[in-house]
Amino acid sequence: MSRISVRGIAVASATAVTTVGAVVGVASGSEPTAAAAQPVADATSLDTIVDGQQTNAQVASLTEQVQSQQAAADAAAKQAAEQAARVAAAKQAELKKKQAELAKLKQEAASRDEQRQSLSTLSSGDYSVSGIQAMAQQIIGNEQQYECFSWIVTHESGWNYQATNASSGAYGLVQALPGSKMASAGADWRTNPATQIKWGLGYMNDRYHSPCGAQQFWEANGWY
């Protein structure tokens, strides 16, 4: 039954009861009592209950909508945060990569500066034994490996960069055989001790892994 039908019946009933009460009151010579109007109040209470049920239904619906929208908003916020974290991580990785590249470039530039400084020092023209030994120390760097290199040069040429073996034709500080092998280190291999040192160091590293490895072989075999 609809809300309007219920209310209409209730009002009609209340009117009938009120009319009867009025007639009885007139017949008995007394005023209508308050009890005669009670059905109207009951109809109003029924209407209030129906309104309350509809309100509760609306509240429940709105609550469900709010909760659903809040869950969707939370999920979207979480997804956005995850995406932002991925973007930030990618940018951080790219930054570290660029920093590493920059550090490498700086290191290479410093190495070139050091090489230029070394070449400047090596071109001083001091070809005395002490001067050539200073060149070797600067080129080799490692003190232990320099000592091994020095041991071999002392036994091979006595630090004479123009030393020549009359029988074999070996030449220079490290007695390269033939001496022309040292051209791979520089065209001035005959007259530049630094070129001979660089070639000799490369030869020892390639064949014996280090000057000290070359010394060990020389001591065991009398040559290297």
C-alpha positions as CSV (number, residue, x, y, z in Angstrom):
1,M,0.0,0.0,0.0
2,S,1.3,3.5,-0.8
3,R,2.1,6.2,1.7
4,I,-0.8,8.3,0.4
5,S,-3.4,5.5,0.7
6,V,-2.4,4.7,4.2
7,R,-2.6,8.3,5.3
8,G,-5.9,8.8,3.5
9,I,-7.5,5.8,5.3
10,A,-6.1,6.9,8.6
11,V,-7.5,10.5,8.1
12,A,-10.8,9.2,7.0
13,S,-11.1,6.8,10.0
14,A,-10.1,9.6,12.3
15,T,-12.7,11.9,10.8
16,A,-15.4,9.2,11.3
17,V,-14.5,8.6,14.8
18,T,-14.4,12.3,15.6
19,T,-17.9,12.7,14.1
20,V,-19.3,9.9,16.1
21,G,-17.7,11.3,19.2
22,A,-19.2,14.6,18.6
23,V,-22.7,13.2,18.1
24,V,-22.4,11.2,21.3
25,G,-21.2,14.2,23.1
26,V,-24.0,16.4,22.0
27,A,-26.5,13.7,22.8
28,S,-25.2,13.2,26.3
29,G,-24.8,16.9,26.8
30,S,-21.0,16.7,27.3
31,E,-17.9,18.0,25.3
32,P,-15.9,15.7,23.0
33,T,-13.0,14.1,24.9
34,A,-9.3,14.3,23.9
35,A,-9.4,10.5,23.2
36,A,-11.6,11.1,20.2
37,A,-8.7,12.9,18.4
38,Q,-6.1,10.2,19.0
39,P,-6.4,8.5,15.6
40,V,-5.1,11.6,13.9
41,A,-1.9,11.5,16.0
42,D,-1.4,7.8,15.2
43,A,-1.6,8.6,11.4
44,T,1.1,11.3,11.9
45,S,3.4,8.8,13.7
46,L,3.1,6.3,10.8
47,D,4.1,9.0,8.4
48,T,7.1,9.8,10.5
49,I,8.2,6.2,10.5
50,V,8.0,5.9,6.8
51,D,10.0,9.2,6.4
52,G,12.6,7.8,8.9
53,Q,13.0,4.6,6.9
54,Q,13.5,6.5,3.7
55,T,16.1,8.7,5.4
56,N,18.0,5.7,6.7
57,A,18.0,4.2,3.3
58,Q,19.4,7.4,1.8
59,V,22.1,7.6,4.5
60,A,23.1,4.0,3.9
61,S,23.3,4.7,0.1
62,L,25.3,7.8,0.6
63,T,27.7,6.1,3.0
64,E,28.3,3.3,0.6
65,Q,29.0,5.8,-2.2
66,V,31.4,7.7,0.0
67,Q,33.2,4.6,1.1
68,S,33.5,3.4,-2.6
69,Q,34.8,6.8,-3.7
70,Q,37.3,6.9,-0.8
71,A,38.6,3.4,-1.7
72,A,39.0,4.5,-5.4
73,A,40.8,7.6,-4.2
74,D,43.1,5.6,-2.0
75,A,43.9,3.2,-4.8
76,A,44.6,6.1,-7.2
77,A,46.8,7.8,-4.7
78,K,48.8,4.5,-4.1
79,Q,49.2,4.0,-7.8
80,A,50.4,7.6,-8.3
81,A,52.9,7.2,-5.4
82,E,54.3,4.0,-6.9
83,Q,54.6,5.7,-10.3
84,A,56.3,8.7,-8.7
85,A,58.8,6.4,-6.9
86,R,59.6,4.6,-10.1
87,V,60.2,7.9,-11.9
88,A,62.4,9.2,-9.0
89,A,64.4,5.9,-9.0
90,A,65.0,6.2,-12.8
91,K,66.1,9.8,-12.5
92,Q,68.4,8.9,-9.6
93,A,70.0,6.1,-11.7
94,E,70.5,8.4,-14.6
95,L,72.1,11.0,-12.3
96,K,74.5,8.4,-10.9
97,K,75.4,7.3,-14.4
98,K,76.1,10.9,-15.5
99,Q,78.2,11.5,-12.3
100,A,80.2,8.3,-13.1
101,E,80.8,9.5,-16.6
102,L,81.8,12.9,-15.4
103,A,84.2,11.4,-12.9
104,K,85.7,9.2,-15.6
105,L,86.2,12.2,-17.9
106,K,87.9,14.2,-15.1
107,Q,90.2,11.2,-14.4
108,E,91.1,10.9,-18.0
109,A,91.8,14.7,-18.2
110,A,94.0,14.5,-15.1
111,S,95.8,11.5,-16.6
112,R,96.4,13.4,-19.8
113,D,97.7,16.4,-17.8
114,E,100.0,14.0,-15.9
115,Q,101.3,12.5,-19.1
116,R,102.0,15.9,-20.5
117,Q,103.8,16.8,-17.4
118,S,105.8,13.6,-17.6
119,L,106.7,14.2,-21.2
120,S,107.8,17.7,-20.2
121,T,110.0,16.3,-17.5
122,L,111.4,13.5,-19.7
123,S,112.4,16.0,-22.4
124,S,114.7,17.8,-20.1
125,G,117.7,16.2,-21.9
126,D,119.4,14.8,-18.8
127,Y,120.7,11.5,-20.1
128,S,123.2,10.8,-17.3
129,V,122.7,7.6,-15.4
130,S,120.9,9.4,-12.6
131,G,118.8,11.3,-15.0
132,I,117.8,8.1,-16.9
133,Q,117.0,6.4,-13.6
134,A,114.8,9.3,-12.6
135,M,113.0,8.9,-16.0
136,A,112.5,5.2,-15.3
137,Q,111.1,5.8,-11.8
138,Q,108.6,8.3,-13.2
139,I,107.5,6.1,-16.0
140,I,107.2,2.9,-14.0
141,G,105.7,4.5,-10.8
142,N,105.6,1.4,-8.6
143,E,108.8,1.3,-6.5
144,Q,109.1,-2.5,-6.3
145,Q,108.6,-2.9,-10.0
146,Y,111.2,-0.1,-10.6
147,E,113.7,-2.0,-8.5
148,C,113.2,-5.1,-10.6
149,F,113.4,-3.1,-13.8
150,S,116.6,-1.4,-12.6
151,W,118.2,-4.8,-11.7
152,I,117.6,-6.0,-15.3
153,V,118.9,-2.8,-16.9
154,T,122.0,-2.8,-14.7
155,H,122.8,-6.3,-15.8
156,E,122.0,-5.7,-19.5
157,S,123.5,-2.3,-20.2
158,G,124.7,-0.6,-17.1
159,W,122.1,2.2,-17.8
160,N,123.9,3.1,-21.1
161,Y,121.1,3.9,-23.5
162,Q,123.5,3.5,-26.5
163,A,124.9,0.1,-25.4
164,T,125.3,-2.3,-28.3
165,N,126.1,-6.0,-28.2
166,A,128.7,-6.5,-30.8
167,S,127.9,-10.1,-31.4
168,S,124.1,-10.1,-31.4
169,G,123.3,-6.5,-32.2
170,A,121.1,-6.1,-29.1
171,Y,120.7,-2.4,-28.4
172,G,119.8,0.1,-25.6
173,L,119.0,0.0,-22.0
174,V,117.1,-3.3,-22.1
175,Q,119.1,-4.8,-25.0
176,A,116.3,-5.2,-27.4
177,L,117.0,-7.7,-30.1
178,P,116.9,-6.4,-32.7
179,G,116.9,-2.8,-31.4
180,S,114.5,-1.7,-34.1
181,K,111.7,-3.5,-32.1
182,M,111.7,-0.4,-29.9
183,A,110.3,1.7,-32.9
184,S,106.9,0.6,-31.7
185,A,107.3,2.9,-28.7
186,G,108.8,5.8,-30.8
187,A,110.8,6.6,-33.8
188,D,113.5,8.1,-31.6
189,W,114.3,4.7,-30.0
190,R,118.0,5.1,-30.8
191,T,118.5,8.4,-29.0
192,N,115.8,8.7,-26.4
193,P,116.1,6.7,-23.1
194,A,112.5,7.4,-22.3
195,T,111.3,5.6,-25.4
196,Q,113.6,2.6,-24.6
197,I,112.2,2.5,-21.0
198,K,108.6,2.5,-22.2
199,W,109.3,-0.2,-24.7
200,G,111.2,-2.3,-22.1
201,L,108.4,-1.9,-19.6
202,G,105.8,-3.0,-22.1
203,Y,107.8,-6.0,-23.1
204,M,108.3,-7.2,-19.5
205,N,104.6,-6.7,-18.7
206,D,103.4,-8.5,-21.8
207,R,105.8,-11.5,-21.6
208,Y,106.4,-11.8,-17.8
209,H,103.5,-9.9,-16.4
210,S,105.8,-7.4,-14.6
211,P,109.4,-6.4,-14.4
212,C,109.7,-8.5,-11.2
213,G,108.5,-11.5,-13.2
214,A,111.1,-10.7,-15.8
215,Q,113.8,-10.6,-13.2
216,Q,112.8,-14.0,-11.8
217,F,113.0,-15.5,-15.3
218,W,116.4,-13.8,-15.9
219,E,117.9,-15.1,-12.7
220,A,116.7,-18.6,-13.5
221,N,117.9,-18.6,-17.2
222,G,120.5,-15.8,-17.6
223,W,118.4,-14.0,-20.1
224,Y,114.8,-12.7,-20.5
